[in-house]
């Protein structure tokens, strides 16, 4: 007979008398670690409570419809030995202590390693068996990227690292990214250095972790629970619910809240931005596994933007009819860039889900241009572009019209007003459009903004922008002035509520009350979310912006 373990309700934080809406197992069922036992429903979401031990369900102490609290007993689980034998046989197979030594082969055989590539060695010390697990750490899946540059190695042999600590930094065509440690432990060997080229599956390092187990031969299930080198951190019901309701995580639909998935799987889904309501589970009783989430992500990324699922919109978009264009003449098929594959579905979602209105106006920048050229003639080490002045004017306009510096809450019932002024600037690159963010525009001078604009534009075109360089924007500017055109309708970048488009400035005759005089006019195209902003507000914003650009002295007031 195996050891009996009690399984309890984890910490629910401030939640009390939580509804138990489903019991997912029966007495006699065999469960693995992380298999769900029950489903709880709080005011914010439904969450599964997984088992912390593998084995056979011997007793269930709760039932559907009950109210439960932190620490309540759920069930009793009997841990099972592999190929469980009779008591006499089991005793005969237990490791015998002989002069302070133990049969290491039997201990090693019973240890479940953290991955197929890990190695285990054990020794017996007093009443304990101490096993050393050495885990191989490899480059994760890089998709289509090959020969990626290793630009930094953040650890040395002998360093101790925690789970998800950065090990190396890779630089793709699009951005730089860190590769985290999948387990905690000591770096015992490094196989990579700065300047190397890396590919999916390449060996980075070996990490050693000491595991202390009982003097009896542990079952794989017991080892898996006791081993401190688990590949993920525990997620309490309270933290998972808080994460699910956060505005920085993915939206959980009612359908997703009811699916069968462990907290660890829900964590992976939030990290990938996946609504579990659209994922088909391959596990027992239709349970969603991590591999199901990853397969869904790959499927969505491989779909063309025009046929991708409208998961975030609550419906599926009809697929376009496939046409053999070669029947009409010669063709060439070119795969979309990685940036286009990512940005396309987001642009489509924003266009479909936001009621766009575009307000057109013009700003007289004659004096601004005169001032700009005069300053550039004496400037050293930098050049002022018209965009520098537009950034300052937009920051001032956002201050005067705070509704444009807000975002809707996910439920659409409230506005979040931001007290900072971070403005994104769309940059055209060989691989597609990227949108770096200039932080605290209101606190920076013209020269500082000019230097920062030059730096982020260069990094964007060289594919060196990091994720944090493109986060936190309140408002976006998309400038086509260097290319041409008179006006256009830019698409709002949710959760922002407005975006400004700039077209090519043009000399025009403007009536001053007595005569027509030549003025350099800058076309403005302001798209805004009509759920938040009325037409009158849109006109007021462009009027304010036009006045600020016409007389830049107003920027200091």
C-alpha positions in Angstrom: 0.0 0.0 0.0 1.3 3.4 -1.0 1.5 6.5 1.2 -1.7 8.5 1.6 -1.6 12.2 0.9 -4.2 14.8 1.9 -5.0 17.4 -0.8 -6.2 20.8 0.4 -7.7 23.9 -1.0 -4.8 26.3 -1.7 -4.6 29.9 -0.5 -7.6 31.8 -1.9 -6.4 35.2 -0.5 -9.3 37.3 0.6 -12.0 35.1 -1.1 -14.3 33.3 1.4 -17.0 30.7 0.9 -16.1 30.1 -2.7 -18.5 28.0 -4.8 -17.3 24.5 -5.8 -19.0 24.1 -9.2 -17.4 20.8 -10.4 -15.8 17.7 -9.0 -13.7 16.3 -11.9 -12.6 12.9 -10.4 -14.2 9.9 -8.8 -12.9 7.5 -6.1 -10.6 5.0 -7.9 -9.4 7.4 -10.6 -5.7 7.5 -11.3 -4.4 11.1 -11.4 -1.1 12.6 -12.3 0.5 15.7 -10.8 -1.3 18.9 -12.0 -4.4 17.0 -13.0 -7.5 19.0 -11.9 -9.6 17.7 -9.0 -12.2 20.3 -8.6 -13.3 23.6 -10.2 -13.9 26.7 -8.1 -15.8 29.8 -9.1 -15.0 33.2 -7.6 -16.5 36.6 -8.4 -13.9 37.0 -11.1 -13.2 33.6 -12.8 -13.5 29.9 -12.6 -10.3 28.0 -11.8 -9.2 24.4 -11.4 -7.5 23.1 -8.3 -4.9 20.5 -9.3 -3.5 17.6 -7.3 -0.1 18.0 -5.9 0.5 14.2 -5.8 0.0 11.5 -8.3 -1.7 8.2 -7.5 -5.2 6.8 -6.9 -8.1 8.8 -5.5 -9.0 6.9 -2.3 -11.5 9.4 -0.8 -13.3 12.6 -1.9 -14.3 15.0 0.9 -16.2 17.6 -1.1 -19.1 17.7 -3.5 -20.5 20.0 -6.1 -22.5 22.9 -4.7 -20.4 23.2 -1.5 -18.9 26.4 -0.2 -15.1 26.0 0.4 -12.3 28.1 1.9 -8.5 28.0 2.1 -7.2 24.9 3.7 -10.3 22.7 3.4 -9.6 19.1 2.7 -10.5 18.0 -0.8 -9.4 14.4 -1.2 -7.0 11.7 -0.2 -4.6 10.3 -2.8 -2.7 7.0 -2.4 0.7 7.3 -4.2 1.4 4.2 -6.3 4.7 2.5 -6.9 5.5 1.6 -10.5 4.6 -2.1 -11.0 3.4 -2.2 -7.3 4.2 -5.6 -5.8 3.2 -7.4 -2.6 4.3 -6.0 0.7 7.0 -8.7 0.9 8.3 -8.0 -2.6 8.3 -4.3 -1.9 10.3 -4.8 1.2 12.7 -7.0 -0.6 13.2 -4.3 -3.2 13.9 -1.5 -0.8 17.5 -0.2 -0.8 19.6 -1.8 1.9 22.1 0.3 3.8 25.5 -1.5 3.7 28.4 0.2 5.5 26.8 3.6 4.8 26.2 3.0 1.1 23.1 2.5 -1.0 22.3 0.8 -4.3 22.6 3.9 -6.5 21.4 2.2 -9.6 18.0 1.5 -8.0 17.8 5.0 -6.8 18.7 6.5 -10.1 16.2 4.3 -11.9 13.4 5.6 -9.7 14.3 9.3 -10.1 12.2 11.1 -12.7 14.5 13.7 -14.3 13.4 17.1 -15.2 13.8 16.4 -19.0 15.0 13.7 -21.3 18.4 15.4 -21.5 19.0 15.6 -17.8 21.5 13.3 -16.0 21.2 12.0 -12.4 23.9 10.8 -9.9 23.1 9.9 -6.3 25.0 9.2 -3.0 23.8 8.0 0.4 24.6 10.3 3.4 23.3 9.3 6.8 19.5 9.0 6.5 19.2 10.7 3.1 19.9 10.0 -0.5 21.3 13.1 -2.2 20.9 13.2 -6.0 22.5 15.7 -8.3 20.5 16.5 -11.4 22.3 18.1 -14.3 19.9 19.7 -16.8 20.8 20.7 -20.3 19.6 24.1 -21.3 19.0 24.7 -25.0 18.0 27.5 -27.4 14.2 27.6 -27.5 12.2 27.5 -30.7 13.2 30.5 -32.9 10.7 29.8 -35.6 12.1 30.6 -39.0 15.1 32.5 -37.6 18.5 30.9 -38.3 22.0 31.8 -37.2 20.8 34.3 -34.6 23.4 36.5 -33.0 24.3 35.9 -29.4 25.1 39.4 -28.2 25.4 38.8 -24.5 26.1 36.0 -22.0 24.8 37.1 -18.6 26.2 34.3 -16.4 29.5 32.5 -15.7 30.4 29.0 -14.6 29.8 28.7 -10.9 26.9 31.3 -10.8 23.7 30.4 -9.0 20.5 31.2 -11.0 16.9 31.2 -10.1 14.0 30.0 -12.3 13.6 32.4 -15.3 16.8 34.3 -14.7 18.3 35.5 -18.0 21.2 33.4 -19.3 21.9 34.9 -22.7 20.6 37.6 -25.0 19.8 36.8 -28.7 19.3 39.4 -31.4 16.9 38.6 -34.3 16.1 40.9 -37.2 13.1 42.2 -35.2 14.3 42.6 -31.6 16.6 41.4 -28.8 15.4 38.8 -26.4 16.7 37.0 -23.3 16.7 33.3 -22.9 15.7 32.4 -19.3 16.8 29.5 -17.1 14.2 26.7 -17.2 15.3 25.6 -13.7 17.2 27.1 -10.8 20.6 25.8 -9.8 24.3 26.3 -10.4 25.9 26.9 -13.8 28.4 24.1 -14.2 29.2 24.4 -17.9 28.7 27.1 -20.6 28.7 26.1 -24.3 28.1 29.5 -25.9 29.8 32.9 -25.9 29.0 36.4 -27.1 29.4 36.7 -30.9 28.3 33.1 -31.6 25.5 32.2 -34.0 22.8 30.2 -32.4 19.9 28.1 -33.7 16.9 26.3 -32.2 18.0 23.4 -30.0 21.7 24.5 -29.6 23.1 23.7 -26.2 23.6 26.8 -24.0 24.7 25.5 -20.6 24.4 22.7 -18.0 22.7 23.6 -14.7 23.2 21.5 -11.6 20.6 21.1 -8.8 20.9 19.0 -5.7 17.8 17.0 -4.7 17.4 15.4 -1.3 15.1 12.4 -1.1 14.2 9.8 1.6 16.3 6.8 2.1 13.6 4.6 0.5 13.4 4.2 -3.2 11.1 7.1 -4.3 8.4 6.6 -6.8 8.5 8.8 -9.9 5.4 10.6 -8.6 6.9 11.4 -5.3 10.1 12.5 -6.9 8.3 14.8 -9.2 6.5 16.5 -6.3 9.5 16.8 -4.0 12.0 17.8 -6.6 12.8 21.5 -6.3 13.8 21.8 -9.9 10.2 22.0 -11.2 10.0 23.9 -14.5 7.3 26.2 -13.4 6.4 28.2 -10.2 3.3 27.3 -8.2 0.3 29.5 -9.0 -2.3 30.0 -6.2 -5.9 30.4 -7.0 -5.7 34.1 -5.8 -2.8 35.0 -8.0 -4.3 33.2 -11.1 -7.6 35.0 -10.6 -5.8 38.4 -10.2 -3.8 37.7 -13.3 -6.9 36.7 -15.3 -8.7 40.0 -14.4 -5.6 42.2 -15.0 -5.8 44.7 -17.8 -2.3 43.7 -18.9 -3.3 40.0 -19.5 -5.5 38.4 -22.1 -9.3 38.7 -22.0 -10.9 35.5 -20.6 -14.3 34.9 -22.2 -17.0 33.0 -20.3 -16.2 30.1 -22.5 -12.6 30.1 -21.5 -13.4 30.4 -17.8 -15.3 27.1 -18.0 -12.7 25.0 -19.9 -10.7 22.2 -18.2 -7.1 23.4 -17.8 -4.7 23.5 -14.9 -3.4 26.8 -13.4 0.0 26.2 -15.1 -1.7 25.8 -18.5 -3.8 29.0 -17.9 -0.6 30.8 -17.0 1.0 29.7 -20.3 -2.2 30.8 -22.1 -2.0 34.3 -20.6 1.6 34.6 -21.5 0.9 33.8 -25.1 -2.3 35.9 -25.2 -4.6 32.9 -25.9 -8.3 32.7 -25.0 -8.6 29.1 -23.9 -12.2 29.1 -25.1 -10.9 28.6 -28.6 -8.4 25.8 -27.8 -9.3 22.2 -28.3 -8.1 20.0 -25.5 -6.4 16.6 -26.1 -6.1 15.5 -22.5 -8.4 13.3 -20.5 -12.1 14.5 -20.5 -11.1 17.1 -23.1 -8.6 18.7 -20.7 -6.3 21.4 -22.3 -2.6 20.7 -22.1 0.4 23.0 -22.6 1.0 21.4 -26.0 -2.5 22.3 -27.1 -1.9 25.9 -26.3 1.4 26.0 -28.2 -0.2 24.2 -31.2 -3.0 26.8 -31.2 -0.5 29.7 -31.2 1.5 28.2 -34.1 -1.7 27.6 -36.0 -2.8 31.2 -35.6 0.6 32.6 -36.5 0.7 30.5 -39.7 -2.7 31.8 -40.9 -2.8 34.7 -43.3 -4.0 37.9 -41.7 -7.2 37.9 -43.9 -8.2 34.4 -42.7 -7.0 34.4 -39.1 -9.6 33.6 -36.4 -11.5 36.5 -34.9 -10.8 35.1 -31.4 -10.6 38.4 -29.6 -13.8 39.6 -31.3 -16.0 36.7 -30.3 -16.5 35.2 -33.7 -14.6 33.4 -36.5 -13.9 35.3 -39.7 -14.9 33.6 -43.0 -11.9 32.3 -45.0 -11.1 33.8 -48.4 -11.7 31.6 -51.3 -8.4 30.1 -52.6 -7.7 31.2 -56.2 -5.0 29.8 -58.5 -3.7 33.1 -59.9 -1.2 31.3 -62.1 -4.1 30.5 -64.5 -4.1 34.2 -65.4 -0.3 34.7 -65.9 3.1 34.5 -64.3 3.2 34.9 -60.5 5.6 35.0 -57.6 4.7 34.0 -54.0 6.7 35.8 -51.2 6.1 35.0 -47.6 5.1 37.9 -45.3 7.7 39.1 -42.9 7.5 38.2 -39.2 6.4 41.7 -38.3 3.7 41.6 -40.9 2.4 38.3 -39.6 2.2 39.7 -36.1 0.9 43.2 -36.9 -1.7 42.2 -39.5 -4.1 40.4 -37.2 -3.8 43.2 -34.6 -4.6 45.9 -37.1 -7.5 44.0 -38.4 -8.8 43.4 -34.9 -8.5 47.2 -34.1 -10.3 48.2 -37.3 -13.2 45.8 -36.7 -13.6 46.4 -33.0 -13.1 50.2 -32.8 -15.6 52.6 -34.5 -13.1 54.9 -36.3 -13.8 58.5 -37.1 -11.1 60.6 -38.9 -11.0 64.3 -38.5 -9.0 66.2 -41.2 -7.3 69.6 -40.6 -4.3 71.7 -41.5 -1.6 73.5 -39.5 0.3 76.6 -40.7 4.0 75.6 -40.0 5.6 78.5 -41.9 7.1 80.1 -38.8 8.0 76.7 -37.4 10.0 75.8 -40.5 11.8 79.1 -40.5 12.8 78.6 -36.8 13.7 74.9 -37.4 16.0 75.7 -40.3 17.7 78.5 -38.4 18.4 76.2 -35.4 19.7 73.4 -37.7 22.2 75.8 -39.2 23.9 76.3 -35.8 23.1 72.9 -34.2 26.0 70.6 -33.5 25.5 66.8 -33.3 21.8 66.7 -34.0 19.1 67.9 -36.5 15.6 69.1 -35.6 12.9 67.4 -37.8 9.4 68.6 -38.0 8.3 65.5 -36.0 10.2 66.8 -33.0 7.8 69.9 -32.8 4.8 67.7 -33.5 5.7 65.5 -30.6 5.8 68.5 -28.2 2.6 69.9 -29.6 0.8 66.6 -29.3 2.0 66.2 -25.6 0.6 69.7 -24.9 -2.7 68.9 -26.7 -3.1 65.7 -24.7 -2.6 67.7 -21.5 -5.3 70.2 -22.6 -7.7 67.4 -23.8 -7.1 64.5 -21.3 -9.8 62.3 -22.9 -7.4 61.6 -25.7 -4.8 60.4 -23.2 -7.0 57.7 -21.8 -8.0 54.1 -22.4 -11.2 52.1 -21.9 -11.3 49.5 -19.3 -11.9 45.9 -20.7 -15.5 46.0 -19.7 -16.1 49.2 -21.6 -17.6 50.9 -18.6 -14.8 53.3 -17.4 -12.0 55.4 -18.7 -8.4 55.2 -17.4 -6.9 58.7 -17.5 -3.1 58.7 -17.8 -1.0 61.4 -16.1 2.1 60.6 -18.2 2.7 61.4 -21.9 4.4 58.5 -23.7 4.0 58.9 -27.5 4.7 56.2 -30.1 6.1 57.0 -33.5 5.5 54.6 -36.4 8.8 53.8 -38.2 9.0 52.2 -41.7 11.6 49.5 -41.8 12.6 46.9 -44.5 10.8 44.2 -42.5 7.6 46.2 -41.9 6.2 48.9 -39.6 7.3 49.1 -36.0 6.2 51.6 -33.4 8.8 52.6 -30.7 7.7 54.8 -27.8 9.2 58.1 -26.7 8.7 58.3 -23.0 7.8 61.5 -21.0 7.7 63.8 -24.1 6.4 66.7 -22.0 9.6 66.7 -19.9 12.1 66.7 -22.7 13.5 69.6 -24.8 13.7 69.7 -28.6 17.4 68.6 -28.7 16.8 65.7 -26.4 13.8 64.5 -28.5 15.8 64.9 -31.7 18.6 62.7 -30.4 16.1 60.1 -29.0 14.1 60.0 -32.3 17.3 59.4 -34.2 18.4 56.6 -31.9 15.1 54.7 -31.9 14.6 55.0 -35.6 18.1 53.6 -36.2 17.4 50.7 -33.8 14.1 50.0 -35.5 15.6 49.8 -39.0 18.4 47.6 -37.7 16.0 45.3 -35.9 17.4 46.1 -32.4 14.3 47.3 -30.6 13.5 45.5 -27.5 9.9 44.7 -26.3 10.1 47.4 -23.6 11.0 50.0 -26.3 7.5 49.5 -27.9 5.3 49.4 -24.8 3.4 52.0 -22.7 2.3 54.4 -25.4 -0.7 56.8 -24.7 -1.0 58.0 -28.3 0.6 57.3 -31.7 1.9 59.5 -34.6 2.2 58.1 -38.1 4.1 60.4 -40.5 4.0 59.9 -44.2 5.2 63.4 -44.9 8.6 62.2 -46.2 6.8 60.1 -48.8 3.8 62.1 -50.0 0.1 62.3 -50.0 -2.5 64.8 -48.7 -4.5 62.8 -46.1 -5.2 59.2 -44.9 -7.1 57.3 -42.2 -4.6 55.8 -39.8 -5.8 52.8 -37.7 -6.0 53.3 -33.9 -3.5 51.2 -31.9 -5.7 49.8 -29.1 -5.8 50.3 -26.1 -5.1 53.9 -27.2 -8.1 55.9 -28.3 -6.6 58.1 -31.0 -3.8 58.3 -33.6 -2.5 61.2 -35.6 -1.5 61.0 -39.2 0.9 63.5 -40.9 1.0 64.0 -44.6 3.4 66.0 -46.9 3.4 69.7 -46.1 2.6 72.0 -49.1 2.8 75.8 -49.9 -0.8 77.1 -50.2 -2.3 80.6 -50.7 -4.1 81.5 -47.4 -6.3 84.6 -47.0 -5.2 86.9 -44.2 -8.2 89.2 -44.4 -6.7 91.4 -47.1 -4.5 89.3 -49.3 -3.6 85.8 -50.2 -0.2 85.0 -48.7 1.9 81.8 -49.2 1.8 79.5 -46.2 3.4 76.1 -45.6 0.4 73.9 -44.5 0.8 70.6 -42.8 -2.1 68.1 -43.3 -3.4 66.5 -40.1 -5.5 63.2 -40.1 -6.8 62.4 -36.6 -8.5 59.0 -36.1 -10.3 58.5 -32.8 -12.5 55.9 -31.0 -16.1 57.2 -31.3 -17.0 55.1 -28.2 -14.8 57.6 -26.2 -14.5 60.7 -28.2 -17.3 62.8 -29.8 -16.8 64.6 -33.1 -16.8 68.0 -31.4 -13.9 66.8 -29.2 -12.0 65.6 -32.2 -12.4 69.0 -33.9 -11.3 70.8 -30.8 -8.2 68.6 -30.5 -7.0 69.3 -34.1 -7.8 73.0 -33.7 -5.6 73.1 -30.6 -2.9 71.2 -32.3 -3.0 73.5 -35.3 -2.6 76.6 -33.1 0.3 75.1 -31.2 2.2 74.2 -34.4 1.4 77.6 -35.9 3.0 79.4 -32.9 5.5 77.2 -31.1 5.8 79.8 -28.4 2.5 78.5 -27.0 4.3 75.2 -26.2 6.0 76.9 -23.3 2.8 78.2 -21.8 
